[in-house]
């Protein structure tokens, strides 16, 4: 039991430190030696837990995606209305993906480090699958036009959200949030039954 606790503690420390380094320096300028030194472990310990730098980055990316998913859920649950949850969840994605500790890792470094296909697959397994499920619920509840293909709607909104997140200003502003919310609402409205 003590070994498991020690492993968990070391892994958590490495992930926290690595996330800070990947955020500040970017994947290609991060040194495993510096991460190990800051975590008070050997470089071999980093390799033991994560195999290599890419493995460590992938684990950090998973944590980032989990944090973004939590924010999406938190924002969406501000309403009981299924349609409004879509809009709020989309805004939550943009905020979460654009958070200082997420943006560089999720939107800038990940496609270059893991490759476009692997990044798209990870996106599909995380935020995109949640979006797909919600859009399927909207269709089932009669919110969408009959001829809407929910998979294509998911791809359309997901792609737009990634672009919005990349171009979202780095400061928090009520006016910007409102403009983004209006943009998402107008885009999604094209799929909605009138």
C-alpha positions in Angstrom: 0.0 0.0 0.0 2.8 2.4 0.8 4.4 1.8 -2.6 1.2 2.6 -4.3 0.9 5.9 -2.3 4.5 6.8 -3.0 4.0 6.1 -6.8 0.8 8.2 -6.8 2.5 11.0 -5.0 5.5 11.0 -7.4 3.3 10.8 -10.4 1.1 13.6 -9.3 4.1 15.8 -8.5 5.7 15.1 -11.9 2.4 15.8 -13.7 2.0 19.1 -11.9 5.5 20.3 -12.5 5.5 19.1 -16.1 2.2 20.9 -16.8 3.8 24.1 -15.5 6.9 23.6 -17.7 5.0 22.6 -20.8 2.8 25.7 -20.4 5.7 28.0 -19.8 8.3 26.7 -22.3 6.5 24.5 -24.8 7.2 20.8 -25.4 10.3 21.2 -27.4 12.1 23.4 -24.9 11.2 21.4 -21.8 14.0 19.5 -20.1 13.1 16.2 -18.3 16.2 16.8 -16.1 14.7 20.1 -14.8 11.3 18.4 -14.1 13.0 15.6 -12.3 15.1 18.0 -10.3 12.1 20.1 -9.3 10.2 17.0 -8.2 13.2 15.7 -6.3 13.4 12.5 -8.3 15.9 11.0 -10.7 15.5 11.2 -14.4 15.2 7.5 -14.4 12.1 7.8 -12.2 10.5 10.0 -14.9 11.2 7.3 -17.5 9.9 4.6 -15.1 6.5 6.4 -14.7 6.1 7.8 -18.2 8.5 6.0 -20.5 9.7 9.2 -22.2 9.0 12.9 -22.6 6.2 12.3 -25.1 4.5 9.9 -22.6 4.7 12.5 -19.9 3.3 15.1 -22.3 0.4 12.7 -23.2 -0.4 12.3 -19.5 -0.4 16.1 -19.0 -2.6 16.4 -22.1 -5.1 13.9 -20.5 -5.2 16.1 -17.4 -5.8 19.2 -19.4 -8.7 17.5 -21.3 -10.2 16.4 -18.0 -10.0 19.9 -16.6 -11.7 21.3 -19.8 -14.4 18.6 -19.5 -15.1 19.6 -15.9 -15.5 23.3 -16.9 -17.7 22.4 -19.8 -20.0 20.4 -17.5 -19.9 23.2 -14.8 -20.9 25.9 -17.4 -23.6 23.8 -19.0 -25.2 23.0 -15.7 -25.9 26.7 -15.2 -29.2 26.0 -17.1 -31.8 23.3 -17.0 -32.7 24.0 -20.7 -31.0 21.5 -23.0 -30.5 24.0 -25.8 -29.0 26.6 -23.4 -26.7 23.9 -22.0 -25.3 23.4 -25.5 -24.4 27.1 -25.8 -23.1 27.4 -22.2 -21.0 24.2 -22.7 -19.5 25.5 -25.9 -18.6 28.7 -24.1 -17.1 26.6 -21.3 -15.0 24.7 -23.8 -13.6 28.0 -25.2 -12.8 29.3 -21.7 -11.3 26.0 -20.5 -9.2 25.4 -23.7 -8.0 29.0 -23.5 -7.1 29.0 -19.8 -3.5 29.9 -19.3 -2.6 26.4 -18.0 -4.4 24.6 -20.9 -4.1 26.7 -24.1 -0.5 26.1 -25.2 -0.7 22.4 -24.3 -4.1 21.6 -25.8 -4.4 23.9 -28.8 -0.8 24.7 -29.8 1.6 21.9 -28.8 -0.6 18.8 -28.9 -1.2 18.7 -32.6 2.6 19.2 -33.3 3.7 16.7 -30.6 1.3 13.8 -31.0 0.5 14.5 -34.7 -2.8 15.7 -36.2 -4.4 12.2 -36.4 -3.7 11.3 -32.8 -4.8 14.8 -31.6 -8.1 14.5 -33.5 -8.6 11.1 -32.0 -8.0 12.4 -28.5 -10.4 15.3 -29.2 -13.0 12.9 -30.5 -12.7 10.7 -27.4 -13.0 13.6 -25.0 -14.9 16.9 -25.6 -16.2 15.9 -29.0 -17.8 12.7 -27.7 -19.6 14.8 -24.9 -20.7 17.3 -27.6 -22.0 14.4 -29.8 -24.0 12.9 -27.0 -25.6 16.2 -26.2 -26.4 16.9 -29.8 -28.0 13.4 -30.1 -30.1 14.3 -27.1 -31.2 17.5 -28.7 -32.3 15.6 -31.8 -34.1 13.0 -29.8 -35.9 15.8 -27.8 -37.0 17.5 -31.1 -34.8 20.6 -30.9 -33.2 19.9 -34.3 -34.4 20.0 -37.9 -35.3 16.5 -39.1 -32.6 16.4 -41.8 -29.7 17.4 -39.4 -26.9 14.8 -39.3 -25.8 15.0 -35.7 -22.3 13.7 -36.5 -21.7 16.4 -39.1 -23.2 19.0 -36.7 -20.8 17.8 -34.0 -17.8 18.1 -36.4 -19.0 21.6 -37.5 -19.4 23.0 -34.0 -16.2 21.3 -32.7 -14.1 22.7 -35.5 -15.6 26.2 -35.0 -15.0 26.0 -31.2 -11.3 25.1 -31.7 -10.9 28.1 -34.0 -12.8 30.4 -31.6 -10.6 29.2 -28.7 -7.4 29.8 -30.7 -8.6 33.3 -31.5 -10.2 34.1 -28.2 -8.6 37.1 -26.4 -6.4 36.2 -23.5 -8.2 38.5 -21.1 -11.5 37.8 -19.4 -14.1 40.3 -20.5 -17.9 40.3 -20.2 -18.2 41.9 -23.6 -16.0 39.3 -25.3 -17.8 36.5 -23.5 -21.1 37.9 -24.7 -19.8 38.2 -28.3 -18.6 34.6 -28.3 -21.9 33.4 -26.8 -23.9 35.3 -29.5 -21.6 33.8 -32.2 -22.1 30.3 -30.9 -25.9 30.8 -30.6 -26.2 32.1 -34.1 -24.1 29.3 -35.5 -26.1 26.6 -33.7 -29.4 28.2 -34.5 -29.0 27.1 -38.1 -29.5 23.5 -37.0 -32.4 24.2 -34.7 -36.0 23.5 -35.6 -37.9 26.7 -36.0 
